[in-house]
Amino acid sequence: MKNALRFMAGILILTVFASCGSNKDLQEHIPAQFSEVYYTYNSNGIRLNIPVTTIQDQRISLDAVYFHGMKSDLKKSEEKSNLYVADFRMGSGDMVMHKDPKEEYGNKPPQLPEKSPFDIDDDEAILVFTQNDQVKYYKLTGIVEKE
């Protein structure tokens, strides 16, 4: 009887710890509003542009984004204060190939794939943000390609 009770207590404890680790839910609302999210191709790969119309900077920080099977950090644009950008290296840029490996210094390898924590379509991205010291996720939809 004691062994059965210990076994049941062990399973209960494992279940509680397992459920804490899998707390990756998509948020339905975020303390920010976005304009049309779009991406462009450049010589290095893809640039995802996230125009922000309003954001509560003191409440959240936009950290990273999953898009097209890769993950990249988000940076505030230097030209536009309301634009966040993420660059995804596809490895299609010019690379220096030389018999002396020192001459190839500066070549950037293509970005490795990184699976999104959620299933997304080609016109969707997962925005990773921090609110109250907790990492949260929000799905951006309707992403279009611009030239």
C-alpha positions as CSV (number, residue, x, y, z in Angstrom):
1,M,0.0,0.0,0.0
2,K,2.8,2.4,0.9
3,N,4.6,1.6,-2.4
4,A,1.4,2.4,-4.4
5,L,1.0,5.6,-2.5
6,R,4.6,6.7,-3.2
7,F,4.2,5.7,-6.9
8,M,1.0,7.8,-7.2
9,A,2.7,10.8,-5.5
10,G,5.7,10.5,-7.8
11,I,3.5,10.5,-10.9
12,L,1.6,13.6,-9.5
13,I,4.9,15.4,-9.0
14,L,6.2,14.5,-12.5
15,T,2.9,15.7,-14.0
16,V,3.1,19.1,-12.3
17,F,6.7,19.6,-13.4
18,A,6.0,18.5,-16.9
19,S,3.0,20.9,-17.2
20,C,5.1,23.9,-16.0
21,G,7.8,23.3,-18.7
22,S,5.2,23.2,-21.6
23,N,3.6,26.6,-20.9
24,K,4.0,27.8,-24.5
25,D,0.7,29.2,-25.4
26,L,0.0,31.7,-28.1
27,Q,-1.2,35.0,-26.8
28,E,-4.4,36.4,-28.3
29,H,-3.5,40.0,-27.4
30,I,-0.3,41.9,-27.1
31,P,0.3,45.4,-25.8
32,A,1.2,46.6,-29.3
33,Q,-0.4,47.2,-32.6
34,F,1.1,46.4,-36.0
35,S,0.7,47.7,-39.5
36,E,1.0,45.4,-42.5
37,V,3.9,43.0,-41.8
38,Y,5.9,42.3,-45.0
39,Y,9.2,40.7,-46.1
40,T,11.6,41.4,-48.9
41,Y,14.4,39.5,-50.5
42,N,17.9,41.0,-50.6
43,S,21.4,39.7,-51.6
44,N,21.9,38.1,-48.2
45,G,18.4,36.4,-47.8
46,I,15.1,37.6,-46.3
47,R,14.3,40.7,-44.3
48,L,11.1,40.6,-42.3
49,N,9.7,44.1,-41.5
50,I,7.3,44.6,-38.7
51,P,5.9,48.2,-38.6
52,V,4.6,49.0,-35.1
53,T,1.9,51.7,-34.8
54,T,1.7,51.6,-31.0
55,I,3.7,49.8,-28.4
56,Q,3.9,49.9,-24.6
57,D,7.7,49.9,-24.4
58,Q,7.7,49.8,-20.6
59,R,5.5,46.7,-20.6
60,I,7.0,44.5,-23.3
61,S,10.1,44.0,-25.4
62,L,10.1,42.5,-28.9
63,D,12.9,39.9,-28.9
64,A,12.8,37.5,-31.9
65,V,10.7,36.0,-34.6
66,Y,10.3,32.6,-36.3
67,F,9.7,32.8,-40.0
68,H,10.1,30.4,-42.9
69,G,11.7,27.7,-40.7
70,M,14.3,30.0,-39.1
71,K,14.6,32.2,-36.1
72,S,16.2,35.6,-35.9
73,D,16.5,38.4,-33.4
74,L,14.5,41.5,-33.8
75,K,16.2,44.9,-34.1
76,K,14.8,48.4,-34.2
77,S,15.4,50.0,-37.5
78,E,17.9,52.8,-37.6
79,E,16.0,54.7,-40.3
80,K,12.5,54.4,-38.9
81,S,11.8,54.4,-35.1
82,N,8.5,52.5,-35.5
83,L,10.0,49.6,-37.6
84,Y,11.4,46.3,-36.3
85,V,13.4,44.1,-38.6
86,A,14.7,40.6,-38.6
87,D,17.3,39.3,-41.1
88,F,17.4,35.7,-42.2
89,R,20.6,34.7,-44.0
90,M,19.9,32.3,-46.9
91,G,23.6,32.0,-48.0
92,S,22.9,33.4,-51.5
93,G,25.1,36.5,-51.1
94,D,28.6,36.8,-52.7
95,M,31.1,34.6,-51.0
96,V,34.9,34.8,-51.4
97,M,36.3,31.4,-52.5
98,H,40.1,31.2,-52.3
99,K,42.8,28.6,-52.0
100,D,44.1,30.4,-49.0
101,P,41.4,30.0,-46.2
102,K,42.5,33.4,-44.7
103,E,41.1,35.1,-47.7
104,E,37.7,33.6,-47.0
105,Y,37.4,35.3,-43.7
106,G,34.2,37.3,-43.4
107,N,32.0,34.8,-45.4
108,K,28.8,34.3,-43.5
109,P,27.3,30.8,-43.5
110,P,23.6,30.4,-44.2
111,Q,21.3,30.5,-41.2
112,L,20.5,27.1,-39.8
113,P,16.9,26.0,-39.7
114,E,15.1,26.3,-36.3
115,K,11.7,24.8,-35.8
116,S,9.0,27.1,-34.5
117,P,7.3,26.1,-31.3
118,F,4.0,26.3,-33.2
119,D,2.8,25.2,-36.6
120,I,2.7,28.2,-38.9
121,D,1.9,28.7,-42.6
122,D,4.2,30.5,-45.1
123,D,2.4,33.8,-44.5
124,E,2.7,33.6,-40.8
125,A,5.4,34.3,-38.2
126,I,5.7,33.7,-34.4
127,L,6.7,36.8,-32.5
128,V,8.7,36.2,-29.3
129,F,8.3,38.9,-26.7
130,T,9.0,39.4,-23.1
131,Q,6.3,40.7,-20.7
132,N,6.8,40.9,-16.9
133,D,10.0,38.8,-17.2
134,Q,8.0,36.0,-19.0
135,V,8.7,34.9,-22.6
136,K,5.5,34.9,-24.6
137,Y,4.5,34.1,-28.2
138,Y,2.1,35.9,-30.6
139,K,1.2,34.8,-34.1
140,L,1.5,37.4,-36.9
141,T,-0.7,36.6,-39.9
142,G,-1.2,37.9,-43.4
143,I,2.5,38.6,-44.1
144,V,3.1,39.6,-47.7
145,E,6.1,39.8,-50.0
146,K,7.1,43.3,-51.3
147,E,9.8,44.2,-53.8
